[in-house]
Amino acid sequence: MSFISNSAFQARFVKALNGNPSFVEQALCFDGSVLLEVGADRLWLKVYKGKVIDHQTAVPVFGYTFKFVGTEAAWKLLLSGKRRWADLTFPGKRYFDDDPDLKRVGELSVEIATEGNLLEAGRLTEAMFQLAYTLQKTAAARAA
């Protein structure tokens, strides 16, 4: 089980998101849901007028608007600060520690994929940056 499956962590994360004025402002015109998949674990967030009004560890029957899916190792790169949200979710290779001969230059892969309604995900880019960095801060506070 990953960090996202811990109910106390979920509650702290939702509270932190709702307390993040930048997230609230950027998600003010959103009525939908975001699913975070960390390996086999899930956290579904219902967002309405900039606030997370519900969260669950399973996807309700009405689904999600869009989701971010990646391995637990990929998400831990974000939480540890070793990678930025853009590095993990926007196509392109930026770190070549594992490729000293630069054979993978120009590769268009991602560590955390975006699926579902990509138009809404794109419209909420800044809100999702805020979500990612709030997740990171929540994890850091837990570790401290």
N, C-alpha and C positions, 0 to 999 in steps of 0.2 A: 504494500500500500504506500502511496506517495504522500507528500506533504498536503496535497489538495484534498485528501480524504479525511483529514482531521477536522472534526466539527468545530472545535474551539478556534482553529486557524481560520476556517471559513467565516465564522462570526466576526473575528477581528478584521478580516479582509473586507467583508461587506461594510462594516462600520467605517473602516478607513476610506473606502471608495466613496461612501455617502458623505464623508467629511472632507473630501478633496474638492475644493471649489472649482478647480480646472476641469476635473472629470464631470462634475455636475453641469458646468457651463457647456462643455462640448457635447454632452449627451442629452441636453435639454429637449431637443426635438426628435428624440428616439423613443419609439414604443416597440420594443422587440426583446430578443433574448440572445445572449452570448454564451456559448458552451466552451469551456476550457477542458481539453483532454490531455491528461498527463499520463502517458502510458495507457493503462486500462482504467484509470480513475477519471471521474468526470465531476465538474462543477458547473451547473446550469445557473445563469444569472438572468433574472427578468428585470429589465431596465425600463422605467417609465418616467418621462419628464426629468431625466438626469439623476434619478435615484434608483438604486437596486431595491426593488420592493419584494422580491422573493428569491430564494436560492434553494437548490436541491442537488443531490448527488446522482440523480437519474434524470434522463430527459423526459419531460412530460409528453403526453400523447400529441400535443400540438407542435412538438419539435423545437427548433431553434432558428433564429434568423441567420446567424453564421457562427462558425466555430474556429478555434485555434487548436491544432492537434500536433503533438510532438512527443518524443520519448521523454522519460523523466530526466535523462542526462541532458537533453536540450534545454528543458525548463530550468535545470539547476545551473546551467551556464548563465542564464538571466539572473537567477536569484543570487548567485555568487558575485555578480558584477563582471564576470569574465567576458561576457558578450552583451551588447546592447540589443534592445528590442528590434531595431532596424536590421541589425546583423543577422538575427535569427529568423525574421519574417519576410524580408525583402530579398528577392532573388539576386544571386551573385556571391562569389567567394571572396572574402576579405581577409582571411587568415590562412597563411600557407605553411604553418608549422609542420603539417603532415604532408606537404608537397614542396620540398625544397627545390625541385627541378621545374616548378611552375607549370606542370603538365595540365593542371586543372583551371588555368586562367580562363575566364569567360564562362565558367560553368554556372548555370542558372538554377541552382537548387536552393532549398530553404530547410532550416532545421525545424521550424514550427510553421506548419502549413495553415493557410486560411481556406476554409471551405464553406459552401452555402451561398448566401446572397452577397456576392462580391461587391455589388454596387453599394449596398448599405455598409459593408465593412470598409470600403474605401471612403465613403462619406464620413465615417466615424474614426478616421485614422488618428486624429489627435486624441480623441477620447480613449482609444485603445492603447496609445502610448501612455496615457495617464493610468489606465488600468494596469498595464504591465509594470510600470514603476511603482505603483501602489502595492502590487503583489510583491515586488522585490523588497520594498520597505517593510511590509508586514512580516515577511520571512526573516529579515535582518533583525527586527525588533524581537521576534520569537527567539532567535539565536543568542541575543544579548543578555 
